[in-house]
Amino acid sequence: MIKFKMKTKKRKRSTRMHGRGMGTHGYGARKKHKKSGHSGGAGMSGSGKRADHKKTLVLKLYGHKYFGKQGITSKKTQRDTRKRINLKEIEFNIEKYVKKGVAKKTKDGFEINLKDYKILGDGEVKNKLFITAMEASQSAIEKVKKSGGEIKLK
């Protein structure tokens, strides 16, 4: 019975591609691996209107609002860019907020700092929430009060 010793470390590609006839590192002729066309263009080329070329990269970097128009507005219209969040999202992600430092767990309940947000009243509230927010809808204020919490408006 023959036993084979298994490789524990793989050599880097640059060292493996040494030797005679290896001036190309596996790219064929040298001229095929010189300019930016080989890597799909320089910078953000190929990320335009019919962007199939670098779509995954663009979506990863900039999200799904990068392509296309968003909404119909005239030139003078100023968009409402206020951030909004529902109570059900706050309730669902409360542990994440504590980990990130947005919220603190106290003996009374959860203190959550959402200064830039308007709180909307969709969803149920089970925990006592003490939220600091820019604005809040009437239904959100009522639901939080019902559960024993409070929304402070800035």
KELO-329786 format. One record per residue (C-alpha): residue number from 0; residue in one letter; x, y, z. Coordinates in steps of 0.001 Angstrom, whole numbers, plus 524288, in hexadecimal, padded with zeros to 5 digits. Layout:
<atoms>
ATOM num residuo    c1    c2    c3
ATOM NUM       a     X     Y     Z
...
</atoms>
This chain:
<atoms>
ATOM num residuo    c1    c2    c3
ATOM   0       m 80000 80000 80000
ATOM   1       i 8055B 80D45 7FBE4
ATOM   2       k 8031E 81925 80473
ATOM   3       f 80372 826D0 7FEB8
ATOM   4       k 807C7 8327D 80663
ATOM   5       m 7FDB5 83D42 80500
ATOM   6       k 801E4 84B10 80190
ATOM   7       t 7FFE3 8545A 80CCC
ATOM   8       k 803BF 860FC 80608
ATOM   9       k 80104 864F4 7F81E
ATOM  10       r 80B42 86D76 7F1B5
ATOM  11       k 80709 87AE0 7ED4A
ATOM  12       r 803C0 87C39 7DF04
ATOM  13       s 80F09 88567 7DC4E
ATOM  14       t 818DD 87B51 7E102
ATOM  15       r 8122B 8701D 7DA03
ATOM  16       m 8128B 87777 7CD35
ATOM  17       h 82161 87828 7CCBD
ATOM  18       g 829AB 8718E 7C299
ATOM  19       r 82B44 8708A 7B426
ATOM  20       g 81FA9 8747F 7ABF1
ATOM  21       m 818B9 87A92 7B78A
ATOM  22       g 81A43 888F3 7B484
ATOM  23       t 80BA1 889F0 7B356
ATOM  24       h 80662 8842A 7C008
ATOM  25       g 7FC4E 87C63 7B898
ATOM  26       y 7F657 887B4 7B10A
ATOM  27       g 7FADA 8836D 7A39E
ATOM  28       a 80249 88DC0 79C16
ATOM  29       r 80745 8996F 7A3C9
ATOM  30       k 7FF8A 8A2C1 79B6D
ATOM  31       k 7F2CC 89CB6 7A033
ATOM  32       h 7F4F0 8A0C4 7AE49
ATOM  33       k 7F98D 8AEB7 7AD9B
ATOM  34       k 7EEE8 8B8DB 7ADF2
ATOM  35       s 7E222 8BB60 7B4FE
ATOM  36       g 7D9DC 8B40C 7AB17
ATOM  37       h 7DE82 8A758 7B0E3
ATOM  38       s 7D8C9 8AA95 7BE3E
ATOM  39       g 7CBC9 8AF7C 7B8E1
ATOM  40       g 7CF69 8BDC0 7B704
ATOM  41       a 7D4D2 8C87E 7BF7D
ATOM  42       g 7CD3F 8CCA3 7CB75
ATOM  43       m 7BE84 8CD22 7C9FA
ATOM  44       s 7BE29 8CA6F 7BB6A
ATOM  45       g 7B369 8C0F6 7B7E6
ATOM  46       s 7AA9D 8C59C 7C2EA
ATOM  47       g 7A1C2 8CE11 7BA86
ATOM  48       k 793D8 8CCCE 7B5B7
ATOM  49       r 79508 8BF0F 7B052
ATOM  50       a 79E0B 8BABB 7BB29
ATOM  51       d 79F55 8AC2A 7BAB4
ATOM  52       h 7ADF5 8AD27 7BB3F
ATOM  53       k 7B01A 8B169 7C961
ATOM  54       k 7A24D 8B091 7CEA6
ATOM  55       t 7A56C 8A80E 7DA5E
ATOM  56       l 7B081 8B10C 7DE72
ATOM  57       v 7A842 8BD52 7DD28
ATOM  58       l 79CD6 8B798 7E4AC
ATOM  59       k 7A5DB 8B31F 7EF7D
ATOM  60       l 7AC28 8C07D 7F09F
ATOM  61       y 7A08A 8C97E 7EE8B
ATOM  62       g 7943D 8C161 7F0B2
ATOM  63       h 78859 8BFAE 7E809
ATOM  64       k 78571 8CE2E 7E687
ATOM  65       y 7912D 8D05C 7DD9A
ATOM  66       f 78A1D 8CD14 7D0E9
ATOM  67       g 77E04 8D39C 7CB62
ATOM  68       k 775FD 8DF3A 7CF61
ATOM  69       q 76FA8 8E045 7DCB5
ATOM  70       g 762AE 8E73D 7DCA6
ATOM  71       i 75D1D 8F214 7D445
ATOM  72       t 76113 8FFC5 7D843
ATOM  73       s 7621F 90CE4 7D1CF
ATOM  74       k 76F09 9141D 7D2C0
ATOM  75       k 76B0A 91CBD 7DE19
ATOM  76       t 764C2 91206 7E61B
ATOM  77       q 76C6D 90EC5 7F240
ATOM  78       r 76B96 9009F 7F617
ATOM  79       d 767BC 8FC4C 80395
ATOM  80       t 77412 8F569 8081D
ATOM  81       r 77008 8F2F1 81628
ATOM  82       k 77306 8E552 81B07
ATOM  83       r 7677F 8DD75 81FED
ATOM  84       i 766C9 8D0F4 827CD
ATOM  85       n 75B72 8C88F 82C52
ATOM  86       l 75994 8C392 83A1E
ATOM  87       k 759CD 8B579 8354E
ATOM  88       e 76791 8B79E 82FD5
ATOM  89       i 76C34 8BD5E 83CAB
ATOM  90       e 7663D 8B203 8442B
ATOM  91       f 76BED 8A7D9 83AF0
ATOM  92       n 779C5 8AD80 83ACF
ATOM  93       i 77AD1 8B1A7 848F8
ATOM  94       e 785FC 8A840 84C1D
ATOM  95       k 78DBC 8AD41 8405C
ATOM  96       y 78BE9 8BB37 8451B
ATOM  97       v 79139 8B78A 8527B
ATOM  98       k 79D35 8B12D 84C3D
ATOM  99       k 79FB6 8BCFF 8437C
ATOM 100       g 79E51 8C688 84EBC
ATOM 101       v 79206 8CD30 84993
ATOM 102       a 78A2E 8C7D9 854FF
ATOM 103       k 78C9D 8C4B0 8634C
ATOM 104       k 785A8 8BAA8 86B7E
ATOM 105       t 781EC 8C044 878AC
ATOM 106       k 779EF 8BADC 883F5
ATOM 107       d 76E14 8C286 87F0C
ATOM 108       g 76F29 8BE50 870C3
ATOM 109       f 776A2 8C222 86494
ATOM 110       e 77BD3 8CFD9 86234
ATOM 111       i 77D10 8D1E4 85384
ATOM 112       n 78356 8DD98 84CE9
ATOM 113       l 77D4A 8E042 83F84
ATOM 114       k 77F23 8EF01 83EB0
ATOM 115       d 77E85 8EFCE 82FDD
ATOM 116       y 77259 8E762 82E29
ATOM 117       k 763B9 8E8D9 82E01
ATOM 118       i 75D5E 8DD8E 83545
ATOM 119       l 75193 8D77B 82E8B
ATOM 120       g 74776 8CF13 83549
ATOM 121       d 7472F 8C277 82D62
ATOM 122       g 748FB 8B641 835AB
ATOM 123       e 7472F 8B23C 843DB
ATOM 124       v 74F6F 8B63F 84F7B
ATOM 125       k 7526C 8AC08 859DA
ATOM 126       n 75E22 8B228 860C5
ATOM 127       k 75EB5 8BEF8 86822
ATOM 128       l 76517 8C858 85EA8
ATOM 129       f 76A65 8D5C2 861FA
ATOM 130       i 76D2B 8DB9D 85496
ATOM 131       t 77391 8E89E 8515F
ATOM 132       a 76F32 8ECBA 843BC
ATOM 133       m 76D8C 8F880 83AD6
ATOM 134       e 75F0C 8F5EC 83858
ATOM 135       a 754E8 8EB87 83B17
ATOM 136       s 7475B 8E852 83633
ATOM 137       q 73BF4 8E8C5 83FA1
ATOM 138       s 739AE 8DA1A 83EB1
ATOM 139       a 74802 8D75B 841DD
ATOM 140       i 7477C 8DFF9 84DF9
ATOM 141       e 73B12 8D931 852AC
ATOM 142       k 74072 8CB77 8509C
ATOM 143       v 74D17 8CE59 857BC
ATOM 144       k 745B3 8D4A5 8630F
ATOM 145       k 73CB6 8C8D7 863DC
ATOM 146       s 74879 8BFEB 865BE
ATOM 147       g 74DB0 8C8B6 87096
ATOM 148       g 757D9 8D00E 868A6
ATOM 149       e 75953 8DDB5 8636F
ATOM 150       i 75D88 8E517 85726
ATOM 151       k 76536 8F191 8594D
ATOM 152       l 764FA 8FAD5 84DCE
ATOM 153       k 77061 903BD 84A7E
</atoms>
